[in-house]
Amino acid sequence: MNIIKNRYTYFLISLLVIIPGIVFMILNWINLKTPLPLAIDFTGGSFLEVQFSGTRPSMDEVKSTFLQIAPDTAPVVQPLGEDSYAIRSKRIEDGTKGQIVAELEKSDTTVTVLTFSSVSPSVGAEVTNAAGIAILMAALAMLAYISYAFRGVDHAVRYGAAAVLAMLHDVFVVLGVEAILAYFLGWEADALFLTALLTVIGFSVHDSIVVFDRVRENSHVYRRISYETLVNHSIVQTLDRSINTQLTVMFTLFSLALFGGDSIRHFVIILLVGIFSGTYSSIFNAAPILVVWENREWQTWFRSKQSEA
């Protein structure tokens, strides 16, 4: 099985997956002035989750009642199951929440507040900055650690850089899928989305290290074969382990996505997409990048066949 031979095909597949996500991030920016709609965890605001024991009013009725008590709060109402609603809005006080609940109960139904939380805009801005710093620090720490761990082989920094590039591929895939889901389903990036993204980063680098470690081991055993053959042999040796390990995780996540409930479905789907992307990138992107770097293939990318001859 010669995986490395078709490396540019795999790069093209990755590009074709990432481009639609970038397009929808641009569309979100045009419509919402942000590439990803952010939840109150990042922008500040209030989140109210209510359950109705009697006849559940329509979303328009709930929104109208909310605006009647708290004008200019721009509430967004989403159904949760058959008897509950999640309402996101600009920040409201606890007393205002009580008035909204009391008004909803006038429609001959009992309202139970399941969740109520508020985040100030300043705290949301701090969380947004902290999220960006966390991703940047994770990338730098991984680059430094992998370069140190592979210090016994030639060009150790390449292994760290290739792992980070594969990780960035997974980050763009996750962000792109989130942008598409936000455009069509109105999903918002919240703290759980950030948790899923950071988890994907960890899985992505872990998968790449498994392949790289086998390359390191084989480099001391197969000294007379070409580097391209060495890397391909290492990928094939770890292929079963990588796929089987990730399949067990993806089967579990798929079950959670189907039966885990609305509250965690967003988190699970993003994590499922990221784990799949991480498995792909570690096999078809990270290791082939090492071969491209070793052969310095970018020097011939833009040459015509006549000049090469």
C-alpha positions as CSV (number, residue, x, y, z in Angstrom):
1,M,0.0,0.0,0.0
2,N,1.7,3.2,-1.2
3,I,0.0,6.0,0.7
4,I,2.8,8.6,0.2
5,K,2.6,8.2,-3.6
6,N,-0.8,10.0,-3.7
7,R,0.1,12.7,-1.1
8,Y,-1.0,15.6,-3.3
9,T,-4.4,14.0,-3.8
10,Y,-4.9,13.9,0.0
11,F,-3.8,17.5,0.2
12,L,-6.4,18.4,-2.4
13,I,-9.1,16.5,-0.5
14,S,-8.2,18.5,2.6
15,L,-8.3,21.7,0.7
16,L,-11.7,20.9,-0.8
17,V,-13.0,20.2,2.7
18,I,-11.7,23.4,4.2
19,I,-12.7,25.8,1.5
20,P,-16.5,25.5,2.0
21,G,-16.0,26.3,5.7
22,I,-14.1,29.4,4.9
23,V,-16.8,30.4,2.4
24,F,-19.5,30.1,5.1
25,M,-17.3,32.0,7.6
26,I,-17.2,34.8,5.1
27,L,-21.0,34.6,4.7
28,N,-21.5,34.7,8.5
29,W,-19.2,37.7,8.6
30,I,-21.3,39.5,6.0
31,N,-24.6,38.7,7.7
32,L,-23.5,38.8,11.4
33,K,-20.2,40.7,11.4
34,T,-18.5,37.6,12.9
35,P,-17.3,34.4,11.2
36,L,-18.8,32.3,14.0
37,P,-21.9,33.3,16.0
38,L,-20.7,33.4,19.6
39,A,-22.8,32.4,22.6
40,I,-23.1,34.5,25.7
41,D,-20.0,32.7,27.1
42,F,-18.0,35.0,24.8
43,T,-20.2,38.0,24.1
44,G,-21.9,38.4,27.4
45,G,-25.6,38.0,28.0
46,S,-28.1,35.7,29.7
47,F,-29.2,32.1,29.1
48,L,-32.6,30.9,30.3
49,E,-33.9,27.4,30.0
50,V,-37.5,26.8,30.9
51,Q,-39.8,23.7,31.0
52,F,-43.6,23.8,30.6
53,S,-45.7,21.2,32.4
54,G,-48.9,22.1,30.5
55,T,-49.4,23.3,26.9
56,R,-46.1,24.7,25.6
57,P,-46.5,28.1,24.0
58,S,-45.1,28.7,20.6
59,M,-41.6,30.2,20.1
60,D,-43.2,33.5,18.8
61,E,-45.3,33.7,22.0
62,V,-42.3,33.2,24.2
63,K,-40.3,35.7,22.3
64,S,-43.1,38.2,22.4
65,T,-43.5,37.8,26.2
66,F,-39.8,38.1,26.7
67,L,-39.7,41.4,24.7
68,Q,-42.7,42.7,26.6
69,I,-40.8,42.5,29.9
70,A,-37.3,43.1,28.6
71,P,-37.3,45.2,25.4
72,D,-34.1,45.6,23.3
73,T,-32.6,42.3,24.6
74,A,-32.8,40.5,21.2
75,P,-33.9,37.1,22.6
76,V,-33.2,33.9,20.5
77,V,-35.6,31.1,21.4
78,Q,-34.7,27.5,20.6
79,P,-36.8,24.4,21.3
80,L,-35.3,21.7,23.6
81,G,-37.3,18.5,23.4
82,E,-41.0,18.7,23.4
83,D,-41.6,20.7,26.5
84,S,-38.7,23.1,27.0
85,Y,-37.1,26.2,25.4
86,A,-33.6,27.7,25.6
87,I,-33.6,31.5,25.4
88,R,-30.4,33.5,24.8
89,S,-30.5,37.3,25.1
90,K,-28.6,40.3,26.2
91,R,-28.0,40.4,29.9
92,I,-31.0,40.5,32.1
93,E,-31.3,40.6,35.9
94,D,-32.7,37.9,38.1
95,G,-35.8,40.0,38.9
96,T,-36.5,40.5,35.2
97,K,-36.2,36.7,34.7
98,G,-38.8,36.3,37.5
99,Q,-41.2,38.7,35.7
100,I,-40.8,36.8,32.4
101,V,-41.6,33.5,34.1
102,A,-44.6,34.9,35.9
103,E,-46.0,36.3,32.6
104,L,-45.5,32.9,30.8
105,E,-47.4,31.2,33.6
106,K,-50.5,33.3,32.8
107,S,-51.1,31.1,29.8
108,D,-52.4,28.3,32.1
109,T,-49.1,26.4,32.3
110,T,-46.5,25.8,35.0
111,V,-43.1,27.0,34.2
112,T,-40.0,25.5,35.7
113,V,-36.6,27.3,35.4
114,L,-34.0,24.6,34.6
115,T,-31.1,26.9,34.0
116,F,-30.4,30.6,34.3
117,S,-27.0,32.3,33.9
118,S,-25.7,35.7,33.0
119,V,-22.3,36.8,31.8
120,S,-21.2,40.4,31.6
121,P,-19.7,41.6,28.2
122,S,-16.3,42.3,29.9
123,V,-16.1,38.7,31.2
124,G,-17.1,37.4,27.7
125,A,-14.3,39.5,26.1
126,E,-11.8,38.0,28.6
127,V,-13.0,34.5,27.8
128,T,-12.6,35.2,24.0
129,N,-9.1,36.5,24.5
130,A,-8.2,33.5,26.7
131,A,-9.5,31.1,24.1
132,G,-7.3,32.5,21.4
133,I,-4.2,32.5,23.7
134,A,-5.0,28.9,24.8
135,I,-4.9,27.7,21.2
136,L,-1.7,29.6,20.4
137,M,0.1,28.4,23.5
138,A,-1.0,24.8,22.8
139,A,0.5,25.0,19.3
140,L,3.7,26.5,20.5
141,A,4.0,24.0,23.4
142,M,3.4,21.1,21.1
143,L,6.0,22.4,18.6
144,A,8.6,22.7,21.3
145,Y,7.8,19.4,23.0
146,I,7.8,17.3,19.8
147,S,11.0,18.9,18.5
148,Y,12.6,18.0,21.9
149,A,11.2,14.5,22.0
150,F,12.5,13.8,18.4
151,R,15.9,15.4,19.0
152,G,17.6,12.0,18.3
153,V,16.7,12.1,14.6
154,D,17.7,14.5,11.8
155,H,15.7,17.7,11.5
156,A,13.6,17.2,14.6
157,V,11.9,20.6,14.2
158,R,10.2,19.2,11.1
159,Y,8.3,16.7,13.1
160,G,6.9,19.4,15.4
161,A,6.1,21.7,12.5
162,A,4.3,18.9,10.6
163,A,2.3,18.0,13.7
164,V,1.2,21.6,14.1
165,L,0.3,22.0,10.4
166,A,-1.9,18.9,10.7
167,M,-3.4,20.3,13.9
168,L,-4.2,23.6,12.1
169,H,-5.9,21.5,9.3
170,D,-8.2,20.0,12.0
171,V,-8.8,23.4,13.6
172,F,-9.9,24.8,10.2
173,V,-12.1,21.8,9.5
174,V,-13.8,22.1,12.9
175,L,-14.3,25.9,12.5
176,G,-15.6,25.4,9.0
177,V,-18.2,22.8,10.1
178,E,-19.2,25.1,12.9
179,A,-19.7,27.9,10.5
180,I,-21.8,25.8,8.2
181,L,-24.0,24.6,11.1
182,A,-24.3,28.1,12.4
183,Y,-25.4,29.3,9.0
184,F,-28.1,26.7,8.5
185,L,-29.1,25.7,12.1
186,G,-28.2,28.9,14.0
187,W,-25.8,27.1,16.3
188,E,-23.5,29.3,18.4
189,A,-19.9,28.7,19.6
190,D,-19.9,28.4,23.3
191,A,-17.6,27.2,26.1
192,L,-18.4,23.5,25.2
193,F,-17.4,24.2,21.6
194,L,-14.0,25.6,22.8
195,T,-13.7,22.4,25.0
196,A,-14.3,20.3,21.9
197,L,-11.8,22.3,19.8
198,L,-9.0,21.9,22.4
199,T,-9.8,18.2,22.8
200,V,-9.5,17.8,19.0
201,I,-6.1,19.5,19.1
202,G,-4.9,17.0,21.7
203,F,-6.2,14.0,19.7
204,S,-4.8,15.3,16.4
205,V,-1.2,15.7,17.8
206,H,-1.5,12.4,19.6
207,D,-2.3,10.6,16.3
208,S,0.6,12.3,14.5
209,I,3.0,11.4,17.2
210,V,2.1,7.7,16.9
211,V,3.1,7.8,13.2
212,F,6.2,9.9,13.8
213,D,7.4,7.6,16.6
214,R,7.3,4.7,14.2
215,V,9.2,6.7,11.6
216,R,11.9,7.4,14.3
217,E,12.1,3.7,15.2
218,N,12.3,2.6,11.6
219,S,15.0,5.2,10.7
220,H,17.4,3.3,12.9
221,V,16.5,-0.1,11.4
222,Y,16.0,0.6,7.7
223,R,19.0,2.8,6.9
224,R,19.4,2.0,3.2
225,I,15.9,2.7,1.9
226,S,14.7,6.1,0.8
227,Y,13.0,8.5,3.2
228,E,9.7,8.3,1.2
229,T,9.7,4.5,1.5
230,L,10.6,4.7,5.2
231,V,7.7,7.1,6.0
232,N,5.2,5.1,3.9
233,H,6.2,1.8,5.6
234,S,5.8,3.5,9.0
235,I,2.3,4.7,8.1
236,V,1.2,1.2,7.0
237,Q,2.6,-0.3,10.2
238,T,0.5,2.1,12.3
239,L,-2.6,2.2,10.1
240,D,-4.6,-0.5,11.9
241,R,-3.8,0.9,15.3
242,S,-4.7,4.5,14.4
243,I,-8.0,3.5,12.7
244,N,-9.1,1.0,15.4
245,T,-8.3,3.4,18.2
246,Q,-10.2,6.2,16.7
247,L,-13.2,4.1,15.6
248,T,-13.9,3.1,19.2
249,V,-14.0,6.8,20.1
250,M,-16.1,7.7,17.1
251,F,-18.7,4.9,17.7
252,T,-19.1,6.2,21.3
253,L,-19.5,9.8,20.1
254,F,-22.0,8.7,17.4
255,S,-24.1,7.0,20.0
256,L,-24.0,10.1,22.2
257,A,-25.0,12.3,19.2
258,L,-28.0,10.1,18.6
259,F,-29.2,9.4,22.2
260,G,-27.3,11.9,24.4
261,G,-29.9,14.7,24.3
262,D,-30.0,18.2,22.9
263,S,-27.8,19.7,25.6
264,I,-24.6,17.9,24.5
265,R,-25.4,17.2,20.9
266,H,-23.6,20.3,19.6
267,F,-20.5,19.4,21.6
268,V,-20.5,15.8,20.5
269,I,-21.0,16.5,16.8
270,I,-18.1,19.0,16.8
271,L,-15.9,16.5,18.7
272,L,-16.9,13.7,16.3
273,V,-16.0,15.8,13.2
274,G,-12.7,16.8,14.8
275,I,-11.7,13.2,15.8
276,F,-12.4,12.0,12.2
277,S,-10.4,14.9,10.8
278,G,-7.5,14.2,13.2
279,T,-7.4,10.6,12.1
280,Y,-7.3,11.6,8.5
281,S,-4.7,14.4,8.9
282,S,-2.3,12.2,11.0
283,I,-2.2,9.6,8.3
284,F,-2.6,11.5,5.0
285,N,-1.3,15.0,5.9
286,A,1.2,15.0,8.8
287,A,3.6,12.3,7.5
288,P,3.4,13.3,3.8
289,I,4.4,16.8,4.9
290,L,7.7,15.3,6.2
291,V,8.3,13.8,2.7
292,V,7.5,17.0,0.9
293,W,9.9,18.8,3.3
294,E,12.7,16.3,3.0
295,N,12.5,16.3,-0.9
296,R,12.1,20.1,-0.9
297,E,9.3,19.6,-3.5
298,W,8.1,23.2,-3.3
299,Q,11.2,24.1,-5.5
300,T,9.6,22.3,-8.5
301,W,5.9,23.2,-7.9
302,F,5.9,26.1,-10.3
303,R,8.4,24.9,-12.8
304,S,7.2,24.0,-16.3
305,K,8.0,20.6,-17.7
306,Q,10.3,22.2,-20.2
307,S,12.4,23.8,-17.5
308,E,12.6,20.6,-15.5
309,A,13.8,18.7,-18.6
